[in-house]
């Protein structure tokens, strides 16, 4: 998976997530704002509808106040026949369903000729009662009793109605009453008029015309108005599925019913009305006694606004999608342009990894990419230069190693030739010393010859044993013996003449499992490095101890120390701080490799001017049953004949050194 692909996928993911989040938020916001705005408008429409409704009530009251000014009315209270003729004419003019004259007890004296109400007691009508109480005209919405005749004009005036709607034998009506005064200003009766709303749709149609201006959607009026008597629609322009007005249907929404008709609150919200969803607004209708007798409703069909909302959201989503696609196209193009240098860098590094050190990026774009390309090319130049220097150094080291190997083979041959005559000299000197006629001086001289000859022979034997090529042979051994053998060889080096060597070797150390010659090489390498760190002399201390499941060997010097920046590099092959010709940079690397093969670790602590301490940690050999002394303490090549004679000096190597060749 390329960097460009990963970046593109991540950018696309971020843009898509941002686009989806923005679209969801915007769609939600558009829908919420639009629907809230429509609902607020419907709430204002209800105020306008109520104004139309109240205006109708005020017109009835104004008409009665005007009619009551007729000076003949007090006399007509005593002449019902003439009063009926006048009231009939007035009712037609005022479009009133009921127009009556009442006496001071609230009984009907005379009524319009087409209404048989003479003798009815209307004293309990709220409008009548409040008019008597206040002494002035009162108007409002009231419940009026239904007449016995179902064919009266007030119930058959709407040709769409088959039967009148009169729940509990009552009609809901707009009513008003005004005092009739005589010439002295005394109230002698009342004029009462009512406009019945049941099955009369002229008022709700007037509300729709005034408030909604006949706005339509797909041929359907979106604005509706309804007058409820209790929970029953008695006047409405809502339509059933068959197209008839929904008169006689009930308010089925429990939430609206409780809020408006029970609690007397106003309700604004989306509701299912008859057969569709509407933005609705309801408020209760109260009589002059403040009793809830019905409700006034206006609503707007939700479907056209949902269509508008969906269209707006669709257009917005289309715009967002287009913008996102355009951004993605531009992003991919920009990504290709920005990442082109990276592709060149990847190609160049691949060629360098394959061995082509002449490969370069070769382009210099502006900005950070240009600096990166220059840095990569500079790195490649440095790698090529380092490779060339390393190749030259390697060739020099190989040449030097071949020369040292040749000298080593020559030295081994010379040591072999020297060892054989030394053996003869030592043998005949020992025989000569055994003669009985020698005096003490002669014996002392011969002892000196034997001791020094043995010393020479042991030095040569140790060099041959250390230089001899052999397969790795691991065995259980005592690390103290390895240290003894190594330090014995070091005592014969002139570099150690100025060095004070101390051994602090713990007794009864557990055995470790390893190759004797390889571990001896480890001790020699570390000791020689310590010696080279003390050109003016110092102290070399070798310490052994047991810690848990490990045997720890520490080699300390009092030399000049190792700089902190070099500590992490000293185990790298060919890394050395010594002058050319003084070291190969392989000693510590070889030592580290040998210890890794033995499952051991090598650590170093150093302080400038105070010296260094190299610590070797070897795992203890697992118990493998009884072992012979030769296998544990003596190398396989050792034989009794190899042991130096009793007269050998203390400089001789410990038991276990190699024999002569």
C-alpha positions, 0 to 999 in steps of 0.5 A, spaced: 500 500 500 503 506 497 503 512 501 499 516 496 494 511 496 494 511 504 493 519 504 488 519 499 484 514 503 485 518 509 483 524 506 477 521 502 475 518 509 475 525 512 472 529 507 466 524 506 465 524 514 465 531 514 461 532 508 456 527 511 456 530 518 455 537 514 449 534 510 446 531 516 446 537 520 444 542 514 438 537 513 436 537 520 437 544 520 433 546 514 428 541 516 427 544 523 427 551 521 422 550 515 417 546 519 418 551 525 417 557 521 411 553 518 408 552 525 409 559 527 405 561 521 400 556 522 400 559 530 399 566 527 394 564 522 389 561 528 390 569 531 387 571 524 382 566 524 380 568 531 380 575 529 375 573 523 371 569 528 370 575 533 369 580 527 363 575 526 360 576 533 361 583 533 357 584 527 351 581 530 352 585 536 353 591 532 347 589 528 342 588 534 345 595 538 343 598 531 336 595 531 335 596 538 335 603 537 328 603 533 323 607 538 317 602 536 320 596 539 318 597 546 311 598 544 312 591 540 313 587 546 306 588 547 304 586 540 307 579 538 304 579 531 307 586 529 313 584 532 314 577 528 313 581 522 319 586 524 323 581 526 323 577 520 325 582 516 331 584 521 333 577 521 334 576 513 337 583 513 342 581 519 342 573 516 341 571 523 338 564 525 334 566 531 332 573 532 327 574 538 324 579 543 325 577 550 321 580 556 324 582 563 324 575 565 328 572 559 322 569 556 321 570 548 315 575 547 316 574 539 321 571 534 322 571 527 316 568 523 320 562 521 322 560 528 317 557 533 320 560 540 314 564 543 314 562 550 321 559 551 325 561 557 332 564 555 334 566 562 339 561 563 343 563 556 349 566 558 349 572 553 342 573 556 344 573 563 350 577 563 346 582 559 341 583 564 346 583 569 351 588 566 345 593 563 349 593 556 349 589 550 353 582 551 356 577 545 359 571 545 359 563 543 354 559 546 350 553 546 343 554 544 337 548 544 335 545 538 328 546 535 323 541 535 322 541 528 328 538 524 326 542 517 327 549 520 332 553 516 338 553 521 339 546 520 337 545 512 341 551 510 347 547 507 345 542 501 351 538 503 348 536 510 343 530 510 341 531 518 343 536 522 349 536 527 346 537 534 350 533 540 346 533 546 340 536 543 344 543 543 347 547 537 353 552 538 352 559 535 354 566 535 349 570 539 348 577 542 343 580 546 342 588 547 337 592 552 331 595 549 329 601 553 323 606 553 323 613 552 325 614 559 331 610 558 328 604 562 330 597 560 323 594 558 326 588 554 332 585 550 333 583 543 336 577 542 340 574 536 344 568 534 347 565 528 348 557 529 354 554 526 352 547 526 352 545 518 354 552 517 360 553 513 360 560 511 364 562 517 370 557 516 370 558 508 371 565 510 376 564 515 380 560 509 379 565 504 381 571 509 387 567 512 390 562 507 388 566 500 385 559 497 393 557 497 393 550 493 397 544 492 396 539 486 389 542 486 388 541 493 386 547 498 392 547 503 389 551 508 383 548 513 379 551 518 374 547 523 369 549 528 368 544 534 362 543 538 365 539 544 370 534 540 365 534 534 366 538 527 360 542 526 363 546 521 369 545 517 372 545 510 376 539 511 374 533 506 373 526 507 376 521 502 369 521 498 370 529 498 364 530 502 366 535 508 368 532 514 362 534 519 360 530 524 367 527 525 370 527 532 377 529 534 381 523 535 388 526 538 388 525 545 393 530 546 389 535 543 383 533 546 386 533 553 390 540 552 384 544 548 378 541 551 380 539 558 385 543 560 383 549 556 390 551 553 392 552 546 395 547 542 400 548 536 404 542 533 403 537 527 397 532 528 393 527 524 387 530 522 381 526 518 386 523 513 392 526 513 398 530 517 397 537 518 401 543 521 395 545 526 393 550 531 387 549 536 384 554 541 378 553 546 371 556 545 368 559 551 362 562 553 361 568 557 361 564 563 368 561 561 366 554 560 369 550 554 364 549 549 368 547 543 374 549 539 377 553 533 382 550 529 386 552 523 391 547 519 396 547 513 397 540 509 404 538 511 405 534 504 407 540 500 412 543 505 415 536 506 416 536 499 419 543 499 423 540 505 425 534 501 427 538 495 431 543 499 435 538 502 436 534 495 438 540 492 443 541 498 446 534 498 447 535 490 451 541 491 455 538 497 456 531 493 458 535 487 463 539 491 466 533 495 467 530 488 470 536 486 474 536 492 476 529 491 478 530 484 483 536 486 485 532 492 487 526 488 491 531 483 494 535 488 496 529 492 499 526 486 503 532 485 505 533 492 507 525 493 511 525 486 518 527 489 516 521 494 515 516 489 522 518 486 525 518 493 522 511 494 525 509 487 531 512 488 532 508 495 530 502 492 536 502 487 541 504 492 538 498 496 540 494 490 547 496 490 546 502 485 550 507 489 549 512 483 542 513 484 539 520 486 532 523 486 534 529 481 528 533 482 528 539 487 521 541 488 519 548 492 518 547 499 519 542 504 519 536 499 525 540 495 529 540 502 527 532 503 530 531 496 536 535 497 537 531 504 536 524 501 541 526 495 546 528 500 545 522 504 546 518 498 552 521 497 555 520 504 553 513 503 557 512 497 563 516 500 562 511 506 562 505 502 568 507 498 572 509 504 569 502 507 571 498 501 578 501 502 579 500 509 576 493 508 582 492 503 587 495 507 585 490 513 584 484 509 591 485 506 594 486 513 590 480 516 593 476 510 600 479 512 599 477 519 596 470 517 603 469 513 607 472 519 603 467 524 604 461 520 611 463 519 611 464 527 608 457 528 613 454 524 619 457 527 616 456 534 615 448 532 622 448 530 624 452 536 620 447 541 623 441 539 631 443 540 628 446 547 625 439 549 632 435 547 636 441 551 631 440 557 631 432 557 639 432 557 640 438 562 635 434 567 639 427 566 646 431 567 643 434 573 641 427 576 649 425 576 651 424 583 658 427 582 655 434 581 657 440 587 651 444 589 653 450 585 653 446 578 646 443 581 644 450 582 646 452 575 643 446 572 636 448 575 637 455 572 638 452 565 632 447 566 627 453 569 629 458 564 628 452 558 622 450 561 619 457 561 621 458 554 618 451 552 611 453 556 611 460 552 612 457 545 607 451 547 602 456 549 602 460 543 602 454 539 596 452 543 592 459 542 594 459 535 592 452 533 585 452 528 580 447 532 573 446 531 569 449 537 568 444 543 564 446 549 565 443 555 564 445 563 569 449 565 572 453 571 572 461 568 578 462 573 582 457 570 581 460 563 583 467 566 589 464 569 591 461 562 590 468 559 594 472 564 600 467 564 600 469 557 600 476 558 605 476 563 610 475 558 608 481 553 612 487 554 606 492 554 604 489 561 611 491 564 608 498 566 601 494 568 600 492 575 595 486 574 590 484 580 586 478 580 580 477 585 577 471 583 572 468 587 573 460 590 568 455 588 565 458 582 560 454 579 562 451 572 560 455 566 559 451 559 563 454 553 569 453 549 576 454 553 580 457 547 574 462 545 573 464 552 581 465 553 581 469 547 575 474 550 579 475 556 585 476 552 582 481 547 579 485 553 585 485 557 589 487 551 584 493 550 585 495 557 593 495 556 592 500 550 588 504 554 593 505 559 600 507 555 603 510 561 602 504 566 596 503 571 592 497 574 588 492 571 584 488 575 580 482 573 574 480 578 570 473 578 564 472 582 557 468 582 551 472 582 544 468 581 544 463 575 550 467 572 558 467 573 560 474 572 567 476 570 569 484 570 575 487 567 577 494 570 582 498 568 585 505 570 586 508 563 583 514 559 576 512 559 571 511 553 567 518 550 560 517 551 559 518 544 563 512 542 560 507 547 554 505 542 559 504 537 565 500 540 562 493 538 561 495 531 566 491 526 572 495 524 570 501 528 576 504 532 579 510 535 586 508 534 591 511 529 591 507 522 596 501 523 594 500 531 588 496 531 583 493 526 576 495 530 575 487 530 577 485 537 571 487 541 566 485 535 569 478 535 569 478 543 561 480 542 560 475 537 563 469 541 559 471 547 553 471 543 554 464 541 555 462 549 549 465 551 553 470 555 552 478 555 557 484 555 556 490 558 561 496 559 561 502 563 566 508 562 568 515 565 573 519 562 580 520 566 578 514 571 578 508 566 573 503 564 570 496 566 567 491 561 563 486 565 561 479 562 555 475 564 556 467 563 550 462 564 552 457 569 552 450 566 546 445 567 548 439 572 549 433 567 551 428 572 558 426 575 564 428 570 571 426 570 576 431 572 579 431 566 573 433 562 572 439 567 578 442 569 583 440 563 583 440 556 582 434 552 589 435 549 593 435 556 596 429 558 601 427 564 607 428 560 605 435 558 605 437 566 612 441 567 617 438 571 617 439 579 623 444 578 618 449 573 618 456 576 611 459 578 611 463 571 609 456 568 602 456 566 597 452 570 595 445 569 591 444 562 596 447 557 597 444 551 603 440 550 609 440 545 608 439 538 
